[in-house]
Amino acid sequence: MSKFVQGLITFLFCLIVPSAVLLTLSLLDVTGGVIPPLIALAIGGGFGLLYGLEAALLNIYDLESPLGWLELVVDLTWSLPNTLFGFVVGNILYIFFGTPSRTDSEGQAWISFSPRGAGGFGHSVLQTLGTVNLGGAGQHERQHLLQARVLGPFYLPFVVVSYVVTGTLQLAWTLLFGWWLALLGVRDKAYLRPPSNSAVGGFFGWIYYATPLELLGYGLGNP
């Protein structure tokens, strides 16, 4: 199958499937009437058109393999909230730090931005939102891609809850214990700190590192 045909099939799937999924959810009243059918079609069609174009031009799905088909179907159905979120937020954010890379995206089932400049966001700190990435595979970015596909619509809520929990623990420790220990000279910092291999350091670094999905990502590394 030529790359042109793969890109065309990817585009058509992206154009049709998200609209069908959102319309079905609307008609079944899964959204509680928040998204009427016509709005569901508009959102699905608009997203599908733009995501399909980007995914097709970069040939991100290898449709010569069963895995490529599975990734395409999952991204447009079970993991659609993550794909939509990553496409919108990732493209808006990452365009300031890099450019879409065909080399890092083709056949990899994600849209990867190659960072500009030297150092900083996209170099020492990589990020993946849904199927949109900045900086390449790195330490464990493809783990987040897999996590989103496995957890589907529960992925984003789980991430938010995880940060709330670790943020609360960090604040409680710092205010109730760490401050006193630092004052007595037992600790050099009042707050909990992540290990040296964490991409993010300082006060927020432990909040980030201690979330379950990050612990899993650092534990397993790249697939």
Phi, psi and chi 1 to 4 in degrees:
 res  aa     phi    psi   chi1   chi2   chi3   chi4
   1 MET       -  125.0 -172.2 -173.7  -55.6      -
   2 SER   -69.3  160.6   70.3      -      -      -
   3 LYS   -64.7  -32.4  -67.4 -179.7  179.8  179.5
   4 PHE   -64.1  -44.3  173.7   78.9      -      -
   5 VAL   -66.0  -42.1  172.4      -      -      -
   6 GLN   -60.3  -42.7  -68.9 -173.4   62.3      -
   7 GLY   -64.6  -39.9      -      -      -      -
   8 LEU   -64.9  -44.3  179.8   60.3      -      -
   9 ILE   -63.7  -43.0  -66.5  173.8      -      -
  10 THR   -58.4  -45.8  -63.9      -      -      -
  11 PHE   -61.7  -45.2  174.6   73.9      -      -
  12 LEU   -65.2  -41.1  -68.2  175.1      -      -
  13 PHE   -61.7  -44.3  -97.7   70.9      -      -
  14 CYS   -65.6  -32.9  -67.5      -      -      -
  15 LEU   -72.8  -35.3 -169.0   62.6      -      -
  16 ILE   -95.9  -47.8  -63.9  170.4      -      -
  17 VAL   -64.1  -49.6  175.6      -      -      -
  18 PRO   -59.3  -39.1  -24.5   35.3      -      -
  19 SER   -62.8  -43.4  -64.3      -      -      -
  20 ALA   -64.3  -40.6      -      -      -      -
  21 VAL   -65.4  -50.0  169.8      -      -      -
  22 LEU   -66.5  -37.5  -68.0  178.2      -      -
  23 LEU   -64.7  -42.1  177.7   60.3      -      -
  24 THR   -61.9  -45.2  -59.3      -      -      -
  25 LEU   -61.7  -37.8  -66.9  175.7      -      -
  26 SER   -68.8  -45.4  177.6      -      -      -
  27 LEU   -66.9  -31.5  -68.0  174.5      -      -
  28 LEU   -83.2    1.1  -66.8  176.0      -      -
  29 ASP    61.6   28.6 -157.1   27.3      -      -
  30 VAL   -66.6  -29.4  174.6      -      -      -
  31 THR   -83.9    0.8   63.4      -      -      -
  32 GLY    67.6   26.3      -      -      -      -
  33 GLY    81.3    1.7      -      -      -      -
  34 VAL   -68.7  -35.8  175.0      -      -      -
  35 ILE  -115.6  100.0  -54.7  178.7      -      -
  36 PRO   -63.8  160.0  -18.5   31.3      -      -
  37 PRO   -53.5  -44.7  -29.1   36.0      -      -
  38 LEU   -66.0  -37.7  -71.3  179.8      -      -
  39 ILE   -67.1  -40.0  -60.6  -61.7      -      -
  40 ALA   -59.9  -43.2      -      -      -      -
  41 LEU   -64.1  -40.3  -80.4  174.5      -      -
  42 ALA   -65.8  -43.8      -      -      -      -
  43 ILE   -65.2  -48.3  -65.9  173.9      -      -
  44 GLY   -62.8  -42.6      -      -      -      -
  45 GLY   -68.0  -43.6      -      -      -      -
  46 GLY   -64.0  -47.0      -      -      -      -
  47 PHE   -63.2  -47.3  159.7   72.8      -      -
  48 GLY   -59.6  -39.2      -      -      -      -
  49 LEU   -63.0  -49.6  174.0   65.2      -      -
  50 LEU   -73.1  -45.2  -62.9  176.0      -      -
  51 TYR   -64.8  -41.1 -179.6   73.2      -      -
  52 GLY   -60.7  -41.2      -      -      -      -
  53 LEU   -63.2  -46.8  -77.5  172.6      -      -
  54 GLU   -66.6  -45.1 -170.3  169.4   24.9      -
  55 ALA   -64.5  -38.2      -      -      -      -
  56 ALA   -71.5  -42.9      -      -      -      -
  57 LEU   -63.9  -32.9  -70.8  172.4      -      -
  58 LEU   -92.1   -5.7  -64.4  174.3      -      -
  59 ASN    49.9   52.9  -87.8  116.5      -      -
  60 ILE   -74.5  -24.8   70.3  172.0      -      -
  61 TYR  -101.0  124.4  -65.0  106.0      -      -
  62 ASP   -85.3   93.7  178.7   10.8      -      -
  63 LEU   -83.2    9.3  -59.8 -174.9      -      -
  64 GLU   -90.6   -2.9  -70.3 -169.8  -35.8      -
  65 SER  -123.8  147.9   74.4      -      -      -
  66 PRO   -59.3  -34.8  -24.4   35.1      -      -
  67 LEU   -62.8  -40.0  178.6   60.0      -      -
  68 GLY   -61.8  -41.9      -      -      -      -
  69 TRP   -64.3  -42.5  -80.2   99.3      -      -
  70 LEU   -61.8  -44.0  177.4   62.3      -      -
  71 GLU   -62.9  -41.6  -70.0  166.1  -26.2      -
  72 LEU   -62.4  -47.6  173.6   61.4      -      -
  73 VAL   -65.4  -44.7  171.8      -      -      -
  74 VAL   -63.2  -43.5  169.4      -      -      -
  75 ASP   -62.7  -28.3  -72.0  -14.4      -      -
  76 LEU   -99.0   -1.2  -61.5 -179.9      -      -
  77 THR  -128.3  -90.2   54.3      -      -      -
  78 TRP   -55.7  -41.8  172.1 -112.2      -      -
  79 SER  -101.5   19.5 -169.7      -      -      -
  80 LEU   -56.8  -42.5 -179.7   58.8      -      -
  81 PRO   -57.4  -38.8  -24.2   34.9      -      -
  82 ASN   -70.4  -40.1  -53.4  -46.5      -      -
  83 THR   -63.8  -44.0  -51.8      -      -      -
  84 LEU   -65.4  -47.3 -156.8  160.4      -      -
  85 PHE   -60.1  -47.7  173.2   80.5      -      -
  86 GLY   -64.2  -39.1      -      -      -      -
  87 PHE   -63.7  -46.5  174.0   74.4      -      -
  88 VAL   -69.8  -57.3  174.3      -      -      -
  89 VAL   -69.6  -43.2  178.1      -      -      -
  90 GLY   -61.6  -46.4      -      -      -      -
  91 ASN   -66.7  -38.9  -84.7  -75.4      -      -
  92 ILE   -65.9  -41.0  -68.7  174.6      -      -
  93 LEU   -80.2  -48.6  177.9   62.9      -      -
  94 TYR   -73.6  -20.4  -61.7  158.9      -      -
  95 ILE   -63.5  -21.3 -163.6   64.0      -      -
  96 PHE   -80.4  -14.7  -67.3  100.9      -      -
  97 PHE  -118.3  -14.7  -58.7   93.5      -      -
  98 GLY  -163.6 -172.5      -      -      -      -
  99 THR  -131.9  146.5   53.8      -      -      -
 100 PRO   -56.6  130.4  -24.9   35.2      -      -
 101 SER  -109.6  118.0  168.4      -      -      -
 102 ARG   -67.7  -35.3 -172.7 -179.3 -178.3   90.7
 103 THR   -60.8  -44.6  -59.3      -      -      -
 104 ASP   -86.0   -9.4  -65.4  -27.3      -      -
 105 SER  -106.5  -34.3  -56.8      -      -      -
 106 GLU   -60.4  121.2 -173.5  171.7  -10.1      -
 107 GLY    73.0    6.1      -      -      -      -
 108 GLN  -100.7   -1.6  -60.8  -58.4  -52.4      -
 109 ALA    61.5   28.8      -      -      -      -
 110 TRP  -153.7  162.8   70.0   -2.2      -      -
 111 ILE  -100.2  111.3  -63.3  165.2      -      -
 112 SER  -109.3  128.6 -176.2      -      -      -
 113 PHE   -93.4  129.9  -79.6   67.7      -      -
 114 SER   -87.0  124.5  178.2      -      -      -
 115 PRO   -69.5  149.3   27.4  -35.6      -      -
 116 ARG   -94.9  163.0  -67.7 -172.0  -69.8  -92.7
 117 GLY    72.6 -163.3      -      -      -      -
 118 ALA  -134.8  121.8      -      -      -      -
 119 GLY    87.3  161.7      -      -      -      -
 120 GLY    88.4 -156.1      -      -      -      -
 121 PHE   -61.5  124.2 -164.0   35.4      -      -
 122 GLY   100.0  -14.8      -      -      -      -
 123 HIS  -113.1  -73.1  -69.7  -83.6      -      -
 124 SER   -80.4  -25.6   56.9      -      -      -
 125 VAL  -122.0  113.5  178.1      -      -      -
 126 LEU  -103.2  161.7  -46.3 -176.6      -      -
 127 GLN  -152.4  146.0 -169.9  176.3   75.6      -
 128 THR  -133.5  126.4  -58.4      -      -      -
 129 LEU  -121.8  112.2  -59.3  173.0      -      -
 130 GLY    61.4 -121.2      -      -      -      -
 131 THR  -106.1   18.8   58.1      -      -      -
 132 VAL  -117.4  128.5 -178.5      -      -      -
 133 ASN  -126.8  151.4  158.5  -91.9      -      -
 134 LEU  -123.4  120.7  173.9   65.3      -      -
 135 GLY   103.6   -6.8      -      -      -      -
 136 GLY    92.3 -167.3      -      -      -      -
 137 ALA   -66.8  -42.2      -      -      -      -
 138 GLY    57.7 -147.2      -      -      -      -
 139 GLN   -69.4  -45.7  168.2   63.1   21.1      -
 140 HIS  -158.3   26.5   59.8 -112.5      -      -
 141 GLU   -63.0  -34.9  -66.9  -50.6  -55.3      -
 142 ARG   -71.3  -19.5  -67.0 -163.8   66.4   83.2
 143 GLN   -64.5  -40.2  -69.8  -69.2  -22.2      -
 144 HIS   -65.7  -35.4  -68.5  -43.4      -      -
 145 LEU   -61.1  -45.0 -174.9   64.8      -      -
 146 LEU   -67.5  -40.9  177.7   60.2      -      -
 147 GLN   -58.4  -43.5  -70.1  165.9   -2.9      -
 148 ALA   -63.8  -39.4      -      -      -      -
 149 ARG   -70.5  -33.4  -74.0  170.7  174.2  154.1
 150 VAL   -75.7  -46.0  170.2      -      -      -
 151 LEU   -81.4  -21.4  -66.2  176.7      -      -
 152 GLY    56.6 -127.2      -      -      -      -
 153 PRO   -67.8  -10.8   23.3  -33.4      -      -
 154 PHE   -90.1   -8.4  -57.3  103.4      -      -
 155 TYR   -65.1  -55.4  176.8   76.6      -      -
 156 LEU   -62.6  -45.6  -68.9  174.6      -      -
 157 PRO   -59.4  -38.0  -25.5   35.4      -      -
 158 PHE   -64.9  -39.5 -174.9   74.9      -      -
 159 VAL   -62.8  -46.3  169.5      -      -      -
 160 VAL   -61.3  -48.0  172.0      -      -      -
 161 VAL   -61.5  -40.1  170.6      -      -      -
 162 SER   -60.8  -43.1  -62.4      -      -      -
 163 TYR   -68.7  -35.5  -88.3   90.9      -      -
 164 VAL   -63.3  -43.9  170.3      -      -      -
 165 VAL   -66.0  -51.4  170.6      -      -      -
 166 THR   -67.9  -32.9   55.9      -      -      -
 167 GLY   -64.7  -41.7      -      -      -      -
 168 THR   -64.5  -43.0  -59.2      -      -      -
 169 LEU   -63.4  -40.8  -68.8  174.1      -      -
 170 GLN   -63.2  -45.4  175.5   73.1  -63.8      -
 171 LEU   -64.5  -43.6  -74.0  171.3      -      -
 172 ALA   -63.6  -45.9      -      -      -      -
 173 TRP   -60.9  -47.7  162.7  -95.1      -      -
 174 THR   -62.3  -44.4  -57.4      -      -      -
 175 LEU   -78.5  -36.8  -64.4  175.2      -      -
 176 LEU   -89.5  -33.2  -63.6  176.9      -      -
 177 PHE  -126.0  -50.3  -56.9  104.4      -      -
 178 GLY   -59.1  -39.3      -      -      -      -
 179 TRP   -61.1  -43.5 -175.7   82.0      -      -
 180 TRP   -69.6  -40.6  -67.9  101.8      -      -
 181 LEU   -65.4  -37.6  -66.7  173.9      -      -
 182 ALA   -68.2  -38.4      -      -      -      -
 183 LEU   -65.1  -35.1 -170.9   63.5      -      -
 184 LEU   -84.3   -3.8  -66.7  171.8      -      -
 185 GLY    84.0    8.6      -      -      -      -
 186 VAL   -74.1  -34.4  177.4      -      -      -
 187 ARG  -123.7  147.6  -66.7  176.2   58.1   86.5
 188 ASP   -84.2  -20.3   59.8  -19.5      -      -
 189 LYS  -130.3  142.0  -63.9  -68.7 -176.5 -178.7
 190 ALA   -74.6  -31.2      -      -      -      -
 191 TYR   -91.4  160.3   52.5   82.5      -      -
 192 LEU   -73.8  140.0  -62.6  170.0      -      -
 193 ARG  -118.5  147.9  -72.5  178.3  -66.6 -179.6
 194 PRO   -78.4  166.4   32.2  -37.1      -      -
 195 PRO   -66.7  167.8   22.6  -32.7      -      -
 196 SER   -64.2  -23.4   58.9      -      -      -
 197 ASN   -82.7   -1.4   65.6  -33.9      -      -
 198 SER   -69.6  137.6  173.6      -      -      -
 199 ALA   -69.3  -21.3      -      -      -      -
 200 VAL  -122.0  132.1 -177.0      -      -      -
 201 GLY  -110.9 -173.5      -      -      -      -
 202 GLY    74.9 -160.6      -      -      -      -
 203 PHE   -59.7  -47.7 -179.5   86.6      -      -
 204 PHE   -72.6  -23.7 -178.5   75.8      -      -
 205 GLY   -58.6  -40.9      -      -      -      -
 206 TRP   -70.0  -37.8 -173.1   87.8      -      -
 207 ILE   -58.3  -43.4  -62.2  174.1      -      -
 208 TYR   -68.6  -49.4  149.6   82.9      -      -
 209 TYR   -68.3  -34.3 -175.3   88.5      -      -
 210 ALA   -81.0   -3.0      -      -      -      -
 211 THR   -68.9  144.4   55.7      -      -      -
 212 PRO   -54.8  -41.0  -27.0   35.5      -      -
 213 LEU   -70.2  -33.4  -65.3 -178.8      -      -
 214 GLU   -72.3  -40.0  -69.4  -61.9  -19.9      -
 215 LEU   -58.8  -41.8  -72.2  172.9      -      -
 216 LEU   -66.3  -42.9 -178.9   62.2      -      -
 217 GLY   -62.2  -46.7      -      -      -      -
 218 TYR   -68.2  -32.7  -82.4   96.5      -      -
 219 GLY   -69.5  -36.2      -      -      -      -
 220 LEU   -96.1  -25.0  -63.9  177.7      -      -
 221 GLY    67.9 -158.3      -      -      -      -
 222 ASN   -75.5  146.5  -71.4  -33.4      -      -
 223 PRO   -68.4      -   27.0  -34.2      -      -
